[in-house]
């Protein structure tokens, strides 16, 4: 099982190039960066973790620029979107950004996608997408992206995404396209992961009984004739026993760092990596 790291990617965090080098030197396989283009000040949508929304959410930098900076300072580190809110981008611009990052990094992109948790944030980008249909729209968006990455003359015709043939070049280095990891833990998200994702990418805390939910997902995937790898985002500071348990479940990669102790204090980042670095070889 691979071990990766997730960061909130604020100006106060360890710079992406420095962080990338430190991760690679310790043997970590990947760096995952999420995104929020903005946070609506109305705050009508409650923070899903309960209580006040943590301050770093207001300061998240652009993940594509940051991952490009990390790519320039590393050779092997996988570059993860964790997750990209695909409905908050113009689909052709997004296709170009992913393809360029993958090409220039030598095929290192892991394209984590999600639908987000903030209803007003989505409405600011796509008032035509009802909140209740966000998963369906995301499925269309990924279909359109795959067409852009694989077809020499790319076109897509759906309810939410519709364009006639275009040349969208260059294509990604990874063929047929970078893997699409769907970050979703609920019933609907799991159904969509079975239908169209290359990997399932939930947070462990959202699953409850991880082993039971992983088993159910694999049963659903098998019924659909698919064998879908699973990556897990860990919440808090997982114990070595927890991570070894995920390895025994056949999890492809575990991404640590989300909601870790001291997550809003950059001074704790490298000590955190040092604490988990000895596990990299154990879990491989």
C-alpha positions as CSV (number, residue, x, y, z in Angstrom):
1,X,0.0,0.0,0.0
2,X,1.3,3.4,-0.9
3,X,1.3,6.3,1.6
4,X,0.6,9.8,0.5
5,X,0.1,13.2,2.2
6,X,-2.7,15.8,1.9
7,X,-2.3,19.5,2.6
8,X,-4.7,22.5,2.8
9,X,-2.2,24.4,0.6
10,X,-2.5,27.8,2.2
11,X,0.2,30.6,1.9
12,X,1.2,29.7,5.5
13,X,1.7,26.1,4.8
14,X,5.1,24.6,3.7
15,X,5.6,25.7,0.1
16,X,4.6,23.0,-2.5
17,X,8.1,22.7,-3.9
18,X,9.7,22.3,-0.5
19,X,6.9,19.9,0.7
20,X,7.2,17.9,-2.5
21,X,11.0,17.4,-2.0
22,X,10.5,16.5,1.7
23,X,7.8,13.9,0.8
24,X,9.9,12.4,-2.0
25,X,13.0,12.1,0.2
26,X,11.0,10.2,2.8
27,X,9.6,7.8,0.3
28,X,6.0,9.1,0.3
29,X,4.3,8.3,-3.0
30,X,2.0,11.2,-3.5
31,X,0.9,14.8,-2.6
32,X,-2.8,15.5,-2.7
33,X,-4.2,19.1,-2.8
34,X,-7.8,20.0,-2.6
35,X,-9.5,23.2,-3.7
36,X,-12.1,25.9,-3.1
37,X,-12.0,28.7,-5.6
38,X,-13.9,30.8,-3.0
39,X,-16.1,30.5,0.1
40,X,-19.4,32.4,0.0
41,X,-19.6,34.8,2.9
42,X,-23.3,34.0,3.5
43,X,-22.2,30.7,5.1
44,X,-25.7,29.3,4.6
45,X,-24.3,25.8,4.0
46,X,-23.0,24.5,7.3
47,X,-19.5,23.1,7.5
48,X,-19.9,19.3,7.2
49,X,-17.5,18.7,10.1
50,X,-19.7,20.6,12.5
51,X,-19.1,23.9,14.3
52,X,-17.3,26.8,12.7
53,X,-15.5,26.3,9.4
54,X,-11.7,26.1,9.9
55,X,-9.9,29.3,8.8
56,X,-7.6,27.6,6.3
57,X,-10.6,26.9,4.0
58,X,-10.6,30.7,3.2
59,X,-7.0,30.6,2.1
60,X,-6.6,27.6,-0.1
61,X,-4.4,28.3,-3.1
62,X,-4.9,27.1,-6.7
63,X,-4.1,23.3,-6.7
64,X,-2.9,23.2,-10.3
65,X,-0.4,26.0,-9.9
66,X,0.8,24.5,-6.6
67,X,1.1,21.0,-8.0
68,X,3.1,22.3,-11.0
69,X,5.5,23.9,-8.5
70,X,5.7,20.6,-6.6
71,X,6.3,18.8,-9.9
72,X,9.2,21.0,-10.8
73,X,11.0,20.1,-7.6
74,X,10.4,16.4,-7.7
75,X,11.0,13.4,-10.1
76,X,8.7,10.6,-8.9
77,X,6.1,12.1,-6.6
78,X,2.5,11.6,-7.8
79,X,0.5,14.8,-8.1
80,X,-3.0,14.3,-6.7
81,X,-6.1,16.5,-6.8
82,X,-7.8,15.8,-3.6
83,X,-10.3,16.7,-4.8
84,X,-10.9,18.9,-7.8
85,X,-14.4,20.4,-7.8
86,X,-15.0,19.7,-11.5
87,X,-18.3,21.6,-11.8
88,X,-16.5,24.8,-10.8
89,X,-14.4,24.9,-13.9
90,X,-15.0,25.4,-17.6
91,X,-14.7,21.9,-18.9
92,X,-12.3,22.8,-21.8
93,X,-10.1,24.8,-19.6
94,X,-10.0,22.0,-17.0
95,X,-9.1,19.4,-19.7
96,X,-6.2,21.6,-20.8
97,X,-5.0,22.2,-17.3
98,X,-5.0,18.5,-16.4
99,X,-3.4,17.4,-19.7
100,X,-0.7,20.0,-19.4
101,X,0.2,19.1,-15.8
102,X,0.3,15.4,-16.7
103,X,2.4,16.0,-19.8
104,X,5.0,18.3,-18.1
105,X,5.2,16.1,-15.0
106,X,5.8,12.9,-17.1
107,X,2.4,11.3,-16.4
108,X,2.2,11.8,-12.6
109,X,-1.3,13.2,-12.2
110,X,-3.9,11.4,-10.0
111,X,-7.2,13.2,-10.9
112,X,-9.3,13.2,-7.7
113,X,-12.7,14.7,-8.4
114,X,-15.7,15.6,-6.2
115,X,-18.9,17.5,-6.1
116,X,-18.2,19.6,-3.0
117,X,-20.2,20.4,0.1
118,X,-21.1,24.1,-0.3
119,X,-24.3,24.6,-2.2
120,X,-23.8,28.4,-2.7
121,X,-20.2,27.9,-4.0
122,X,-21.5,25.6,-6.8
123,X,-24.4,28.0,-7.6
124,X,-21.9,30.9,-8.1
125,X,-20.2,28.8,-10.8
126,X,-23.1,26.8,-12.3
127,X,-26.5,28.2,-11.4
128,X,-27.9,25.8,-14.1
129,X,-26.9,22.7,-12.1
130,X,-29.4,21.9,-9.4
131,X,-27.7,20.7,-6.2
132,X,-29.7,17.5,-6.3
133,X,-28.2,16.7,-9.7
134,X,-24.6,17.5,-9.0
135,X,-23.4,13.9,-9.2
136,X,-25.1,13.5,-12.6
137,X,-23.5,16.7,-13.8
138,X,-20.1,15.5,-12.5
139,X,-20.5,12.2,-14.4
140,X,-21.1,14.2,-17.6
141,X,-18.2,16.5,-16.9
142,X,-15.8,13.5,-16.5
143,X,-17.2,12.0,-19.7
144,X,-16.5,15.2,-21.5
145,X,-13.0,15.4,-20.0
146,X,-12.2,11.8,-21.1
147,X,-13.3,12.7,-24.6
148,X,-11.0,15.7,-24.7
149,X,-8.0,13.5,-23.5
150,X,-8.5,10.6,-25.8
151,X,-10.2,11.7,-29.1
152,X,-8.3,13.6,-31.7
153,X,-11.4,15.5,-32.5
154,X,-13.3,15.7,-29.3
155,X,-17.0,16.3,-28.8
156,X,-19.6,15.7,-26.1
157,X,-23.3,16.2,-26.0
158,X,-25.1,16.0,-22.7
159,X,-27.5,18.0,-20.6
160,X,-25.0,20.0,-18.7
161,X,-22.0,19.8,-21.1
162,X,-22.4,20.2,-24.8
163,X,-19.8,21.0,-27.5
164,X,-19.1,20.2,-31.1
165,X,-15.8,18.7,-32.3
166,X,-12.7,20.5,-31.1
167,X,-9.0,20.0,-31.2
168,X,-7.8,19.9,-27.6
169,X,-4.1,19.3,-27.7
170,X,-1.7,18.2,-26.4
171,X,-3.0,15.0,-24.8
172,X,-1.9,13.9,-21.4
173,X,1.2,11.7,-21.1
174,X,-0.8,9.1,-19.3
175,X,-2.9,7.1,-21.7
176,X,-5.7,6.8,-22.2
177,X,-6.0,9.4,-19.5
178,X,-5.0,10.2,-15.9
179,X,-6.9,8.0,-13.5
180,X,-10.1,9.5,-12.1
181,X,-10.6,9.0,-8.4
182,X,-14.1,9.8,-7.1
183,X,-14.0,11.3,-3.6
184,X,-17.4,10.3,-2.3
185,X,-18.5,8.2,0.7
186,X,-22.3,8.1,0.6
187,X,-24.6,5.7,-1.1
188,X,-25.1,7.9,-4.2
189,X,-21.4,8.7,-4.5
190,X,-20.6,5.0,-4.2
191,X,-23.0,4.1,-6.9
192,X,-21.4,6.7,-9.2
193,X,-17.9,5.4,-8.3
194,X,-19.0,1.9,-9.4
195,X,-20.4,3.3,-12.7
196,X,-17.7,5.6,-13.9
197,X,-14.7,6.2,-11.7
198,X,-11.3,4.6,-12.1
199,X,-10.8,4.5,-8.3
200,X,-13.0,5.0,-5.3
201,X,-11.5,7.7,-3.0
202,X,-13.6,8.2,0.2
203,X,-12.5,9.5,3.7
204,X,-12.3,6.7,6.2
205,X,-14.2,8.6,8.9
206,X,-17.2,9.0,6.6
207,X,-17.5,5.2,6.1
208,X,-18.1,4.2,9.7
209,X,-17.1,0.5,9.6
210,X,-14.4,0.7,6.9
211,X,-14.1,-3.0,6.4
212,X,-17.8,-3.5,6.0
213,X,-18.2,-0.6,3.5
214,X,-15.2,-1.6,1.5
215,X,-16.7,-5.1,1.2
216,X,-20.0,-3.7,0.1
217,X,-18.3,-1.5,-2.5
218,X,-16.3,-4.4,-3.9
219,X,-19.5,-6.5,-4.1
220,X,-21.3,-3.7,-6.0
221,X,-18.3,-3.3,-8.4
222,X,-18.1,-7.1,-9.0
223,X,-21.8,-7.1,-9.8
224,X,-21.2,-4.4,-12.4
225,X,-18.3,-6.4,-13.9
226,X,-15.6,-4.1,-12.5
227,X,-12.6,-4.4,-10.3
228,X,-12.0,-0.9,-8.9
229,X,-9.0,0.1,-6.7
230,X,-9.7,2.0,-3.5
231,X,-7.7,4.8,-2.0
232,X,-8.6,6.1,1.5
233,X,-8.2,9.6,2.9
234,X,-7.5,9.2,6.7
235,X,-9.0,11.6,9.2
236,X,-6.8,12.7,12.0
237,X,-3.6,10.8,13.0
238,X,-4.1,7.2,12.1
239,X,-2.3,4.6,14.2
240,X,0.2,2.2,12.6
241,X,-2.3,-0.6,13.4
242,X,-5.0,1.3,11.5
243,X,-2.8,1.7,8.4
244,X,-1.7,-1.9,8.5
245,X,-5.4,-2.9,8.7
246,X,-6.1,-0.9,5.6
247,X,-3.2,-2.7,3.8
248,X,-4.7,-6.0,4.8
249,X,-8.0,-4.8,3.3
250,X,-6.2,-4.4,0.0
251,X,-6.4,-0.6,-0.1
252,X,-4.2,0.8,-2.9
253,X,-3.1,4.0,-1.1
254,X,-3.7,5.8,2.2
255,X,-3.5,9.6,2.2
256,X,-2.6,11.0,5.6
257,X,-2.7,14.6,6.8
258,X,-6.4,15.5,6.7
259,X,-7.4,17.0,10.1
260,X,-4.2,15.8,11.7
261,X,-3.1,17.2,15.0
262,X,-1.6,20.7,14.4
263,X,-2.9,20.7,10.8
264,X,-3.1,24.5,10.9
265,X,0.4,25.0,12.2
266,X,3.1,24.7,9.4
267,X,5.8,24.0,12.1
268,X,4.2,20.6,12.7
269,X,4.3,19.4,9.1
270,X,7.8,18.0,8.8
271,X,7.7,16.3,12.3
272,X,4.4,14.7,11.2
273,X,6.1,13.3,8.1
274,X,9.1,12.1,10.1
275,X,6.7,10.2,12.4
276,X,5.1,8.3,9.5
277,X,8.1,7.9,7.2
278,X,9.2,4.6,8.8
279,X,5.8,3.2,7.8
280,X,6.4,3.8,4.1
281,X,8.5,0.7,3.7
282,X,6.4,-1.4,6.1
283,X,3.2,-0.8,4.2
284,X,4.6,-1.3,0.7
